[in-house]
Amino acid sequence: MCHAVKQLFCGMGVNPTVYELDEDPRGSDIERALIRLIGATSYSPPVPVVFIGGKLVGAMDRVMASHINGSLVPLLKEAGALWL
């Protein structure tokens, strides 16, 4: 799922900052905080979780829904991540 979100952003010309939790010594702590933040369960891990311009967009389902309904591009433009 993380790969799909990265590909979506890169395909749009956005260069995302990515934190690989499995490579971070604090990764499990960060994942627990994300679970609390988005209200996920430990059975449905929250990653990837996307923040745009410091604002929580959500997990992959929210990102894809935003992309489909057309609200993702304005968020990226507002954050200065997309110049088109």
PDB file with one MODEL, atoms N, CA, C and O in Angstrom:
MODEL        1
ATOM      1  N   MET A   1       0.808  -1.185   0.000  1.00  0.00           N
ATOM      2  CA  MET A   1       0.000   0.000   0.000  1.00  0.00           C
ATOM      3  C   MET A   1       0.862   1.264   0.000  1.00  0.00           C
ATOM      4  O   MET A   1       0.540   2.244  -0.671  1.00  0.00           O
ATOM      5  N   CYS A   2       1.946   1.230   0.749  1.00  0.00           N
ATOM      6  CA  CYS A   2       2.829   2.396   0.792  1.00  0.00           C
ATOM      7  C   CYS A   2       3.388   2.691  -0.589  1.00  0.00           C
ATOM      8  O   CYS A   2       3.490   3.849  -0.995  1.00  0.00           O
ATOM      9  N   HIS A   3       3.747   1.640  -1.303  1.00  0.00           N
ATOM     10  CA  HIS A   3       4.286   1.802  -2.650  1.00  0.00           C
ATOM     11  C   HIS A   3       3.258   2.481  -3.557  1.00  0.00           C
ATOM     12  O   HIS A   3       3.612   3.349  -4.355  1.00  0.00           O
ATOM     13  N   ALA A   4       1.992   2.091  -3.436  1.00  0.00           N
ATOM     14  CA  ALA A   4       0.939   2.667  -4.279  1.00  0.00           C
ATOM     15  C   ALA A   4       0.774   4.162  -4.013  1.00  0.00           C
ATOM     16  O   ALA A   4       0.595   4.940  -4.951  1.00  0.00           O
ATOM     17  N   VAL A   5       0.830   4.565  -2.760  1.00  0.00           N
ATOM     18  CA  VAL A   5       0.694   5.982  -2.425  1.00  0.00           C
ATOM     19  C   VAL A   5       1.905   6.756  -2.932  1.00  0.00           C
ATOM     20  O   VAL A   5       1.757   7.850  -3.477  1.00  0.00           O
ATOM     21  N   LYS A   6       3.098   6.201  -2.758  1.00  0.00           N
ATOM     22  CA  LYS A   6       4.301   6.864  -3.275  1.00  0.00           C
ATOM     23  C   LYS A   6       4.217   7.016  -4.792  1.00  0.00           C
ATOM     24  O   LYS A   6       4.555   8.071  -5.329  1.00  0.00           O
ATOM     25  N   GLN A   7       3.773   5.978  -5.479  1.00  0.00           N
ATOM     26  CA  GLN A   7       3.642   6.035  -6.930  1.00  0.00           C
ATOM     27  C   GLN A   7       2.612   7.077  -7.356  1.00  0.00           C
ATOM     28  O   GLN A   7       2.818   7.785  -8.341  1.00  0.00           O
ATOM     29  N   LEU A   8       1.517   7.173  -6.628  1.00  0.00           N
ATOM     30  CA  LEU A   8       0.495   8.180  -6.930  1.00  0.00           C
ATOM     31  C   LEU A   8       1.105   9.572  -6.872  1.00  0.00           C
ATOM     32  O   LEU A   8       0.960  10.354  -7.811  1.00  0.00           O
ATOM     33  N   PHE A   9       1.785   9.884  -5.775  1.00  0.00           N
ATOM     34  CA  PHE A   9       2.359  11.212  -5.618  1.00  0.00           C
ATOM     35  C   PHE A   9       3.464  11.481  -6.643  1.00  0.00           C
ATOM     36  O   PHE A   9       3.499  12.550  -7.252  1.00  0.00           O
ATOM     37  N   CYS A  10       4.349  10.532  -6.830  1.00  0.00           N
ATOM     38  CA  CYS A  10       5.434  10.724  -7.793  1.00  0.00           C
ATOM     39  C   CYS A  10       4.880  10.886  -9.209  1.00  0.00           C
ATOM     40  O   CYS A  10       5.404  11.673  -9.996  1.00  0.00           O
ATOM     41  N   GLY A  11       3.830  10.147  -9.529  1.00  0.00           N
ATOM     42  CA  GLY A  11       3.193  10.264 -10.835  1.00  0.00           C
ATOM     43  C   GLY A  11       2.550  11.623 -11.049  1.00  0.00           C
ATOM     44  O   GLY A  11       2.374  12.055 -12.188  1.00  0.00           O
ATOM     45  N   MET A  12       2.203  12.294  -9.972  1.00  0.00           N
ATOM     46  CA  MET A  12       1.615  13.629 -10.056  1.00  0.00           C
ATOM     47  C   MET A  12       2.694  14.714 -10.066  1.00  0.00           C
ATOM     48  O   MET A  12       2.388  15.895 -10.233  1.00  0.00           O
ATOM     49  N   GLY A  13       3.949  14.315  -9.890  1.00  0.00           N
ATOM     50  CA  GLY A  13       5.033  15.279  -9.845  1.00  0.00           C
ATOM     51  C   GLY A  13       5.338  15.791  -8.453  1.00  0.00           C
ATOM     52  O   GLY A  13       6.019  16.804  -8.289  1.00  0.00           O
ATOM     53  N   VAL A  14       4.832  15.088  -7.448  1.00  0.00           N
ATOM     54  CA  VAL A  14       5.057  15.463  -6.047  1.00  0.00           C
ATOM     55  C   VAL A  14       6.208  14.612  -5.520  1.00  0.00           C
ATOM     56  O   VAL A  14       6.269  13.411  -5.784  1.00  0.00           O
ATOM     57  N   ASN A  15       7.105  15.226  -4.788  1.00  0.00           N
ATOM     58  CA  ASN A  15       8.234  14.516  -4.195  1.00  0.00           C
ATOM     59  C   ASN A  15       7.965  14.370  -2.697  1.00  0.00           C
ATOM     60  O   ASN A  15       8.352  15.242  -1.918  1.00  0.00           O
ATOM     61  N   PRO A  16       7.312  13.286  -2.283  1.00  0.00           N
ATOM     62  CA  PRO A  16       6.925  13.162  -0.881  1.00  0.00           C
ATOM     63  C   PRO A  16       8.097  12.858   0.041  1.00  0.00           C
ATOM     64  O   PRO A  16       9.071  12.219  -0.358  1.00  0.00           O
ATOM     65  N   THR A  17       7.987  13.318   1.262  1.00  0.00           N
ATOM     66  CA  THR A  17       8.903  12.895   2.313  1.00  0.00           C
ATOM     67  C   THR A  17       8.309  11.630   2.903  1.00  0.00           C
ATOM     68  O   THR A  17       7.146  11.610   3.306  1.00  0.00           O
ATOM     69  N   VAL A  18       9.101  10.583   2.953  1.00  0.00           N
ATOM     70  CA  VAL A  18       8.601   9.278   3.394  1.00  0.00           C
ATOM     71  C   VAL A  18       9.375   8.835   4.622  1.00  0.00           C
ATOM     72  O   VAL A  18      10.605   8.870   4.637  1.00  0.00           O
ATOM     73  N   TYR A  19       8.653   8.420   5.645  1.00  0.00           N
ATOM     74  CA  TYR A  19       9.258   7.856   6.845  1.00  0.00           C
ATOM     75  C   TYR A  19       8.958   6.360   6.844  1.00  0.00           C
ATOM     76  O   TYR A  19       7.803   5.952   6.966  1.00  0.00           O
ATOM     77  N   GLU A  20       9.979   5.564   6.709  1.00  0.00           N
ATOM     78  CA  GLU A  20       9.836   4.104   6.692  1.00  0.00           C
ATOM     79  C   GLU A  20       9.878   3.602   8.129  1.00  0.00           C
ATOM     80  O   GLU A  20      10.950   3.507   8.727  1.00  0.00           O
ATOM     81  N   LEU A  21       8.725   3.286   8.676  1.00  0.00           N
ATOM     82  CA  LEU A  21       8.643   2.900  10.087  1.00  0.00           C
ATOM     83  C   LEU A  21       9.391   1.617  10.383  1.00  0.00           C
ATOM     84  O   LEU A  21       9.896   1.437  11.491  1.00  0.00           O
ATOM     85  N   ASP A  22       9.471   0.725   9.415  1.00  0.00           N
ATOM     86  CA  ASP A  22      10.189  -0.526   9.654  1.00  0.00           C
ATOM     87  C   ASP A  22      11.703  -0.323   9.688  1.00  0.00           C
ATOM     88  O   ASP A  22      12.442  -1.221  10.092  1.00  0.00           O
ATOM     89  N   GLU A  23      12.163   0.847   9.268  1.00  0.00           N
ATOM     90  CA  GLU A  23      13.594   1.149   9.305  1.00  0.00           C
ATOM     91  C   GLU A  23      13.947   2.139  10.408  1.00  0.00           C
ATOM     92  O   GLU A  23      15.121   2.446  10.611  1.00  0.00           O
ATOM     93  N   ASP A  24      12.949   2.637  11.114  1.00  0.00           N
ATOM     94  CA  ASP A  24      13.155   3.633  12.164  1.00  0.00           C
ATOM     95  C   ASP A  24      13.155   2.930  13.519  1.00  0.00           C
ATOM     96  O   ASP A  24      12.250   2.143  13.793  1.00  0.00           O
ATOM     97  N   PRO A  25      14.144   3.191  14.373  1.00  0.00           N
ATOM     98  CA  PRO A  25      14.162   2.537  15.680  1.00  0.00           C
ATOM     99  C   PRO A  25      12.930   2.866  16.526  1.00  0.00           C
ATOM    100  O   PRO A  25      12.573   2.102  17.422  1.00  0.00           O
ATOM    101  N   ARG A  26      12.285   3.991  16.247  1.00  0.00           N
ATOM    102  CA  ARG A  26      11.062   4.369  16.970  1.00  0.00           C
ATOM    103  C   ARG A  26       9.807   4.009  16.192  1.00  0.00           C
ATOM    104  O   ARG A  26       8.711   4.446  16.543  1.00  0.00           O
ATOM    105  N   GLY A  27       9.958   3.219  15.140  1.00  0.00           N
ATOM    106  CA  GLY A  27       8.854   2.905  14.238  1.00  0.00           C
ATOM    107  C   GLY A  27       7.623   2.342  14.917  1.00  0.00           C
ATOM    108  O   GLY A  27       6.506   2.743  14.588  1.00  0.00           O
ATOM    109  N   SER A  28       7.794   1.421  15.856  1.00  0.00           N
ATOM    110  CA  SER A  28       6.623   0.820  16.515  1.00  0.00           C
ATOM    111  C   SER A  28       5.902   1.841  17.396  1.00  0.00           C
ATOM    112  O   SER A  28       4.677   1.809  17.505  1.00  0.00           O
ATOM    113  N   ASP A  29       6.659   2.746  18.024  1.00  0.00           N
ATOM    114  CA  ASP A  29       6.038   3.809  18.819  1.00  0.00           C
ATOM    115  C   ASP A  29       5.249   4.766  17.921  1.00  0.00           C
ATOM    116  O   ASP A  29       4.143   5.186  18.259  1.00  0.00           O
ATOM    117  N   ILE A  30       5.835   5.099  16.780  1.00  0.00           N
ATOM    118  CA  ILE A  30       5.157   5.988  15.834  1.00  0.00           C
ATOM    119  C   ILE A  30       3.895   5.324  15.304  1.00  0.00           C
ATOM    120  O   ILE A  30       2.857   5.974  15.177  1.00  0.00           O
ATOM    121  N   GLU A  31       3.976   4.044  14.996  1.00  0.00           N
ATOM    122  CA  GLU A  31       2.805   3.331  14.484  1.00  0.00           C
ATOM    123  C   GLU A  31       1.685   3.301  15.520  1.00  0.00           C
ATOM    124  O   GLU A  31       0.519   3.474  15.165  1.00  0.00           O
ATOM    125  N   ARG A  32       2.013   3.086  16.783  1.00  0.00           N
ATOM    126  CA  ARG A  32       0.985   3.099  17.837  1.00  0.00           C
ATOM    127  C   ARG A  32       0.329   4.472  17.942  1.00  0.00           C
ATOM    128  O   ARG A  32      -0.881   4.575  18.139  1.00  0.00           O
ATOM    129  N   ALA A  33       1.136   5.526  17.810  1.00  0.00           N
ATOM    130  CA  ALA A  33       0.586   6.886  17.858  1.00  0.00           C
ATOM    131  C   ALA A  33      -0.333   7.127  16.663  1.00  0.00           C
ATOM    132  O   ALA A  33      -1.376   7.766  16.805  1.00  0.00           O
ATOM    133  N   LEU A  34       0.037   6.631  15.505  1.00  0.00           N
ATOM    134  CA  LEU A  34      -0.811   6.791  14.321  1.00  0.00           C
ATOM    135  C   LEU A  34      -2.117   6.024  14.465  1.00  0.00           C
ATOM    136  O   LEU A  34      -3.172   6.494  14.037  1.00  0.00           O
ATOM    137  N   ILE A  35      -2.043   4.844  15.068  1.00  0.00           N
ATOM    138  CA  ILE A  35      -3.257   4.056  15.309  1.00  0.00           C
ATOM    139  C   ILE A  35      -4.225   4.854  16.171  1.00  0.00           C
ATOM    140  O   ILE A  35      -5.422   4.906  15.885  1.00  0.00           O
ATOM    141  N   ARG A  36      -3.705   5.478  17.230  1.00  0.00           N
ATOM    142  CA  ARG A  36      -4.566   6.302  18.102  1.00  0.00           C
ATOM    143  C   ARG A  36      -5.091   7.525  17.351  1.00  0.00           C
ATOM    144  O   ARG A  36      -6.251   7.906  17.505  1.00  0.00           O
ATOM    145  N   LEU A  37      -4.236   8.127  16.548  1.00  0.00           N
ATOM    146  CA  LEU A  37      -4.599   9.355  15.842  1.00  0.00           C
ATOM    147  C   LEU A  37      -5.735   9.149  14.849  1.00  0.00           C
ATOM    148  O   LEU A  37      -6.648   9.971  14.773  1.00  0.00           O
ATOM    149  N   ILE A  38      -5.686   8.065  14.093  1.00  0.00           N
ATOM    150  CA  ILE A  38      -6.722   7.856  13.081  1.00  0.00           C
ATOM    151  C   ILE A  38      -7.802   6.871  13.510  1.00  0.00           C
ATOM    152  O   ILE A  38      -8.733   6.597  12.753  1.00  0.00           O
ATOM    153  N   GLY A  39      -7.678   6.341  14.719  1.00  0.00           N
ATOM    154  CA  GLY A  39      -8.713   5.447  15.229  1.00  0.00           C
ATOM    155  C   GLY A  39      -8.710   4.076  14.589  1.00  0.00           C
ATOM    156  O   GLY A  39      -9.752   3.425  14.512  1.00  0.00           O
ATOM    157  N   ALA A  40      -7.561   3.633  14.131  1.00  0.00           N
ATOM    158  CA  ALA A  40      -7.451   2.298  13.535  1.00  0.00           C
ATOM    159  C   ALA A  40      -7.305   1.269  14.645  1.00  0.00           C
ATOM    160  O   ALA A  40      -7.110   1.614  15.811  1.00  0.00           O
ATOM    161  N   THR A  41      -7.400   0.021  14.269  1.00  0.00           N
ATOM    162  CA  THR A  41      -7.160  -1.065  15.220  1.00  0.00           C
ATOM    163  C   THR A  41      -5.813  -1.694  14.897  1.00  0.00           C
ATOM    164  O   THR A  41      -5.278  -1.507  13.805  1.00  0.00           O
ATOM    165  N   SER A  42      -5.284  -2.420  15.826  1.00  0.00           N
ATOM    166  CA  SER A  42      -3.995  -3.079  15.576  1.00  0.00           C
ATOM    167  C   SER A  42      -4.146  -4.156  14.511  1.00  0.00           C
ATOM    168  O   SER A  42      -3.148  -4.604  13.946  1.00  0.00           O
ATOM    169  N   TYR A  43      -5.382  -4.582  14.226  1.00  0.00           N
ATOM    170  CA  TYR A  43      -5.608  -5.580  13.184  1.00  0.00           C
ATOM    171  C   TYR A  43      -5.628  -4.952  11.796  1.00  0.00           C
ATOM    172  O   TYR A  43      -5.448  -5.649  10.797  1.00  0.00           O
ATOM    173  N   SER A  44      -5.845  -3.638  11.727  1.00  0.00           N
ATOM    174  CA  SER A  44      -5.788  -2.939  10.436  1.00  0.00           C
ATOM    175  C   SER A  44      -4.777  -1.807  10.570  1.00  0.00           C
ATOM    176  O   SER A  44      -5.148  -0.668  10.858  1.00  0.00           O
ATOM    177  N   PRO A  45      -3.508  -2.118  10.362  1.00  0.00           N
ATOM    178  CA  PRO A  45      -2.464  -1.117  10.565  1.00  0.00           C
ATOM    179  C   PRO A  45      -2.731   0.133   9.731  1.00  0.00           C
ATOM    180  O   PRO A  45      -3.242   0.042   8.615  1.00  0.00           O
ATOM    181  N   PRO A  46      -2.385   1.292  10.270  1.00  0.00           N
ATOM    182  CA  PRO A  46      -2.741   2.550   9.627  1.00  0.00           C
ATOM    183  C   PRO A  46      -1.838   2.975   8.492  1.00  0.00           C
ATOM    184  O   PRO A  46      -2.143   3.939   7.790  1.00  0.00           O
ATOM    185  N   VAL A  47      -0.733   2.280   8.296  1.00  0.00           N
ATOM    186  CA  VAL A  47       0.216   2.753   7.301  1.00  0.00           C
ATOM    187  C   VAL A  47      -0.209   2.339   5.899  1.00  0.00           C
ATOM    188  O   VAL A  47      -0.698   1.224   5.718  1.00  0.00           O
ATOM    189  N   PRO A  48      -0.041   3.184   4.924  1.00  0.00           N
ATOM    190  CA  PRO A  48       0.521   4.515   5.042  1.00  0.00           C
ATOM    191  C   PRO A  48      -0.488   5.518   5.578  1.00  0.00           C
ATOM    192  O   PRO A  48      -1.684   5.433   5.298  1.00  0.00           O
ATOM    193  N   VAL A  49       0.010   6.458   6.346  1.00  0.00           N
ATOM    194  CA  VAL A  49      -0.779   7.602   6.788  1.00  0.00           C
ATOM    195  C   VAL A  49      -0.153   8.814   6.123  1.00  0.00           C
ATOM    196  O   VAL A  49       1.065   8.987   6.133  1.00  0.00           O
ATOM    197  N   VAL A  50      -0.999   9.646   5.550  1.00  0.00           N
ATOM    198  CA  VAL A  50      -0.502  10.775   4.767  1.00  0.00           C
ATOM    199  C   VAL A  50      -0.863  12.089   5.445  1.00  0.00           C
ATOM    200  O   VAL A  50      -2.001  12.317   5.855  1.00  0.00           O
ATOM    201  N   PHE A  51       0.145  12.937   5.546  1.00  0.00           N
ATOM    202  CA  PHE A  51      -0.026  14.311   5.999  1.00  0.00           C
ATOM    203  C   PHE A  51       0.370  15.193   4.821  1.00  0.00           C
ATOM    204  O   PHE A  51       1.384  14.945   4.170  1.00  0.00           O
ATOM    205  N   ILE A  52      -0.415  16.204   4.551  1.00  0.00           N
ATOM    206  CA  ILE A  52      -0.078  17.156   3.491  1.00  0.00           C
ATOM    207  C   ILE A  52      -0.079  18.542   4.117  1.00  0.00           C
ATOM    208  O   ILE A  52      -1.092  19.001   4.645  1.00  0.00           O
ATOM    209  N   GLY A  53       1.058  19.192   4.048  1.00  0.00           N
ATOM    210  CA  GLY A  53       1.184  20.512   4.650  1.00  0.00           C
ATOM    211  C   GLY A  53       0.943  20.496   6.145  1.00  0.00           C
ATOM    212  O   GLY A  53       0.431  21.462   6.709  1.00  0.00           O
ATOM    213  N   GLY A  54       1.315  19.389   6.791  1.00  0.00           N
ATOM    214  CA  GLY A  54       1.137  19.255   8.228  1.00  0.00           C
ATOM    215  C   GLY A  54      -0.278  18.860   8.644  1.00  0.00           C
ATOM    216  O   GLY A  54      -0.550  18.694   9.833  1.00  0.00           O
ATOM    217  N   LYS A  55      -1.173  18.711   7.680  1.00  0.00           N
ATOM    218  CA  LYS A  55      -2.563  18.329   7.967  1.00  0.00           C
ATOM    219  C   LYS A  55      -2.757  16.849   7.666  1.00  0.00           C
ATOM    220  O   LYS A  55      -2.313  16.342   6.636  1.00  0.00           O
ATOM    221  N   LEU A  56      -3.427  16.173   8.586  1.00  0.00           N
ATOM    222  CA  LEU A  56      -3.698  14.747   8.416  1.00  0.00           C
ATOM    223  C   LEU A  56      -4.736  14.548   7.317  1.00  0.00           C
ATOM    224  O   LEU A  56      -5.846  15.073   7.395  1.00  0.00           O
ATOM    225  N   VAL A  57      -4.362  13.786   6.295  1.00  0.00           N
ATOM    226  CA  VAL A  57      -5.317  13.382   5.260  1.00  0.00           C
ATOM    227  C   VAL A  57      -5.923  12.045   5.665  1.00  0.00           C
ATOM    228  O   VAL A  57      -7.138  11.861   5.586  1.00  0.00           O
ATOM    229  N   GLY A  58      -5.079  11.113   6.096  1.00  0.00           N
ATOM    230  CA  GLY A  58      -5.556   9.820   6.558  1.00  0.00           C
ATOM    231  C   GLY A  58      -4.785   8.684   5.931  1.00  0.00           C
ATOM    232  O   GLY A  58      -3.694   8.858   5.387  1.00  0.00           O
ATOM    233  N   ALA A  59      -5.385   7.520   6.025  1.00  0.00           N
ATOM    234  CA  ALA A  59      -4.778   6.314   5.473  1.00  0.00           C
ATOM    235  C   ALA A  59      -5.048   6.252   3.969  1.00  0.00           C
ATOM    236  O   ALA A  59      -5.642   7.165   3.394  1.00  0.00           O
ATOM    237  N   MET A  60      -4.609   5.181   3.355  1.00  0.00           N
ATOM    238  CA  MET A  60      -4.678   5.062   1.899  1.00  0.00           C
ATOM    239  C   MET A  60      -6.091   5.247   1.365  1.00  0.00           C
ATOM    240  O   MET A  60      -6.268   5.867   0.316  1.00  0.00           O
ATOM    241  N   ASP A  61      -7.094   4.728   2.051  1.00  0.00           N
ATOM    242  CA  ASP A  61      -8.466   4.859   1.549  1.00  0.00           C
ATOM    243  C   ASP A  61      -8.887   6.317   1.442  1.00  0.00           C
ATOM    244  O   ASP A  61      -9.571   6.696   0.491  1.00  0.00           O
ATOM    245  N   ARG A  62      -8.487   7.137   2.407  1.00  0.00           N
ATOM    246  CA  ARG A  62      -8.815   8.567   2.374  1.00  0.00           C
ATOM    247  C   ARG A  62      -8.044   9.291   1.287  1.00  0.00           C
ATOM    248  O   ARG A  62      -8.582  10.185   0.633  1.00  0.00           O
ATOM    249  N   VAL A  63      -6.778   8.910   1.085  1.00  0.00           N
ATOM    250  CA  VAL A  63      -5.965   9.532   0.031  1.00  0.00           C
ATOM    251  C   VAL A  63      -6.566   9.227  -1.333  1.00  0.00           C
ATOM    252  O   VAL A  63      -6.733  10.125  -2.159  1.00  0.00           O
ATOM    253  N   MET A  64      -6.887   7.976  -1.566  1.00  0.00           N
ATOM    254  CA  MET A  64      -7.453   7.590  -2.861  1.00  0.00           C
ATOM    255  C   MET A  64      -8.832   8.227  -3.075  1.00  0.00           C
ATOM    256  O   MET A  64      -9.144   8.655  -4.186  1.00  0.00           O
ATOM    257  N   ALA A  65      -9.646   8.292  -2.043  1.00  0.00           N
ATOM    258  CA  ALA A  65     -10.951   8.947  -2.168  1.00  0.00           C
ATOM    259  C   ALA A  65     -10.768  10.425  -2.502  1.00  0.00           C
ATOM    260  O   ALA A  65     -11.512  10.974  -3.315  1.00  0.00           O
ATOM    261  N   SER A  66      -9.788  11.067  -1.882  1.00  0.00           N
ATOM    262  CA  SER A  66      -9.502  12.478  -2.171  1.00  0.00           C
ATOM    263  C   SER A  66      -9.024  12.654  -3.604  1.00  0.00           C
ATOM    264  O   SER A  66      -9.368  13.631  -4.270  1.00  0.00           O
ATOM    265  N   HIS A  67      -8.234  11.709  -4.067  1.00  0.00           N
ATOM    266  CA  HIS A  67      -7.757  11.766  -5.446  1.00  0.00           C
ATOM    267  C   HIS A  67      -8.929  11.624  -6.418  1.00  0.00           C
ATOM    268  O   HIS A  67      -9.030  12.374  -7.389  1.00  0.00           O
ATOM    269  N   ILE A  68      -9.803  10.671  -6.156  1.00  0.00           N
ATOM    270  CA  ILE A  68     -10.933  10.409  -7.041  1.00  0.00           C
ATOM    271  C   ILE A  68     -11.929  11.569  -7.045  1.00  0.00           C
ATOM    272  O   ILE A  68     -12.456  11.927  -8.098  1.00  0.00           O
ATOM    273  N   ASN A  69     -12.192  12.159  -5.871  1.00  0.00           N
ATOM    274  CA  ASN A  69     -13.196  13.232  -5.834  1.00  0.00           C
ATOM    275  C   ASN A  69     -12.627  14.606  -6.169  1.00  0.00           C
ATOM    276  O   ASN A  69     -13.353  15.600  -6.164  1.00  0.00           O
ATOM    277  N   GLY A  70     -11.321  14.665  -6.462  1.00  0.00           N
ATOM    278  CA  GLY A  70     -10.717  15.902  -6.920  1.00  0.00           C
ATOM    279  C   GLY A  70     -10.221  16.837  -5.837  1.00  0.00           C
ATOM    280  O   GLY A  70      -9.799  17.952  -6.143  1.00  0.00           O
ATOM    281  N   SER A  71     -10.256  16.426  -4.594  1.00  0.00           N
ATOM    282  CA  SER A  71      -9.819  17.318  -3.515  1.00  0.00           C
ATOM    283  C   SER A  71      -8.336  17.168  -3.168  1.00  0.00           C
ATOM    284  O   SER A  71      -7.810  17.952  -2.378  1.00  0.00           O
ATOM    285  N   LEU A  72      -7.657  16.179  -3.741  1.00  0.00           N
ATOM    286  CA  LEU A  72      -6.248  15.965  -3.421  1.00  0.00           C
ATOM    287  C   LEU A  72      -5.363  17.039  -4.049  1.00  0.00           C
ATOM    288  O   LEU A  72      -4.481  17.575  -3.378  1.00  0.00           O
ATOM    289  N   VAL A  73      -5.581  17.360  -5.311  1.00  0.00           N
ATOM    290  CA  VAL A  73      -4.741  18.347  -6.006  1.00  0.00           C
ATOM    291  C   VAL A  73      -4.792  19.711  -5.305  1.00  0.00           C
ATOM    292  O   VAL A  73      -3.739  20.313  -5.098  1.00  0.00           O
ATOM    293  N   PRO A  74      -5.978  20.224  -4.930  1.00  0.00           N
ATOM    294  CA  PRO A  74      -5.977  21.497  -4.205  1.00  0.00           C
ATOM    295  C   PRO A  74      -5.205  21.454  -2.886  1.00  0.00           C
ATOM    296  O   PRO A  74      -4.563  22.437  -2.519  1.00  0.00           O
ATOM    297  N   LEU A  75      -5.260  20.326  -2.169  1.00  0.00           N
ATOM    298  CA  LEU A  75      -4.483  20.189  -0.934  1.00  0.00           C
ATOM    299  C   LEU A  75      -2.991  20.273  -1.214  1.00  0.00           C
ATOM    300  O   LEU A  75      -2.247  20.936  -0.491  1.00  0.00           O
ATOM    301  N   LEU A  76      -2.567  19.598  -2.262  1.00  0.00           N
ATOM    302  CA  LEU A  76      -1.148  19.604  -2.627  1.00  0.00           C
ATOM    303  C   LEU A  76      -0.697  20.988  -3.078  1.00  0.00           C
ATOM    304  O   LEU A  76       0.405  21.421  -2.744  1.00  0.00           O
ATOM    305  N   LYS A  77      -1.540  21.680  -3.832  1.00  0.00           N
ATOM    306  CA  LYS A  77      -1.208  23.040  -4.275  1.00  0.00           C
ATOM    307  C   LYS A  77      -1.113  23.989  -3.085  1.00  0.00           C
ATOM    308  O   LYS A  77      -0.182  24.789  -2.994  1.00  0.00           O
ATOM    309  N   GLU A  78      -2.077  23.895  -2.177  1.00  0.00           N
ATOM    310  CA  GLU A  78      -2.089  24.752  -0.989  1.00  0.00           C
ATOM    311  C   GLU A  78      -0.835  24.556  -0.145  1.00  0.00           C
ATOM    312  O   GLU A  78      -0.314  25.502   0.444  1.00  0.00           O
ATOM    313  N   ALA A  79      -0.359  23.318  -0.096  1.00  0.00           N
ATOM    314  CA  ALA A  79       0.837  23.002   0.700  1.00  0.00           C
ATOM    315  C   ALA A  79       2.122  23.353  -0.039  1.00  0.00           C
ATOM    316  O   ALA A  79       3.205  23.278   0.541  1.00  0.00           O
ATOM    317  N   GLY A  80       2.018  23.738  -1.315  1.00  0.00           N
ATOM    318  CA  GLY A  80       3.201  24.058  -2.087  1.00  0.00           C
ATOM    319  C   GLY A  80       3.936  22.841  -2.617  1.00  0.00           C
ATOM    320  O   GLY A  80       5.099  22.929  -3.012  1.00  0.00           O
ATOM    321  N   ALA A  81       3.251  21.700  -2.623  1.00  0.00           N
ATOM    322  CA  ALA A  81       3.880  20.463  -3.079  1.00  0.00           C
ATOM    323  C   ALA A  81       3.639  20.207  -4.563  1.00  0.00           C
ATOM    324  O   ALA A  81       4.296  19.362  -5.171  1.00  0.00           O
ATOM    325  N   LEU A  82       2.700  20.936  -5.136  1.00  0.00           N
ATOM    326  CA  LEU A  82       2.351  20.757  -6.546  1.00  0.00           C
ATOM    327  C   LEU A  82       2.236  22.132  -7.177  1.00  0.00           C
ATOM    328  O   LEU A  82       1.566  23.014  -6.639  1.00  0.00           O
ATOM    329  N   TRP A  83       2.879  22.316  -8.300  1.00  0.00           N
ATOM    330  CA  TRP A  83       2.967  23.653  -8.909  1.00  0.00           C
ATOM    331  C   TRP A  83       2.020  23.864 -10.060  1.00  0.00           C
ATOM    332  O   TRP A  83       1.899  24.992 -10.537  1.00  0.00           O
ATOM    333  N   LEU A  84       1.342  22.841 -10.532  1.00  0.00           N
ATOM    334  CA  LEU A  84       0.468  22.971 -11.698  1.00  0.00           C
ATOM    335  C   LEU A  84      -0.779  23.753 -11.396  1.00  0.00           C
ATOM    336  O   LEU A  84      -1.615  23.948 -12.278  1.00  0.00           O
TER     337      LEU A  84
ENDMDL
END
